[in-house]
Amino acid sequence: MPTSRRENRVVETYARSLMESAKADGRIFDDLKDLEVLAQASPEVLAVLSTMVSRDQVDLLPQVTEAYRAMTEEDEDVVGVTVTTAVPLDDDLREQIRSRLEKDLDRKVFLIEQVDPSIIGGLVLEARGQRRDISVKTQLRAARKTLVEIDTKAGGEVA
């Protein structure tokens, strides 16, 4: 929150400038989402973006993102693991998952958390091109497939 009148005016000027530009382009809510993401960005990300803007190289951002992703996947010290759950992880479960993965992978692990209620429960883990799906949704799909196979083999009757 702004702490002084001057700071409040500066904040309002930036916000109004963005609002007017966004209105002209019909991007008010898209820009709001982008701004919310950037507000959480680390200082190093903002510094790189600032440099790219000052050098008129923002068009390179998708390539920089992809190159950075490739570098993170090749990094020997840290493994980024995407963890998809039906509900957000609490601190205890997050630490249990991280500890188990660090033991299994013999590396420091950075969790990238995603929430997807459609998986119902369980986890989907993805790291370095490998995927381990232990979600309830997948287990139900496998059970359904097994039941269909049994029904077909038994001639429509289950013994």
Sequence and secondary structure as in RCSB ss.txt:
>XXXX:A:sequence
MPTSRRENRVVETYARSLMESAKADGRIFDDLKDLEVLAQASPEVLAVLSTMVSRDQVDLLPQVTEAYRAMTEED
EDVVGVTVTTAVPLDDDLREQIRSRLEKDLDRKVFLIEQVDPSIIGGLVLEARGQRRDISVKTQLRAARKTLVEI
DTKAGGEVA
>XXXX:A:secstr
   SHHHHHHHHHHHHHHHHHHHHHT HHHHHHHHHHHHT  HHHHHHHHHHHHTT GGGHHHHHHHHHHHHHH 
SSEEEEEEEESS   HHHHHHHHHHHHHHHTSEEEEEEEE GGG SEEEEEETTEEEEEEHHHHHHHHHHHHHHH
HHHTTT   
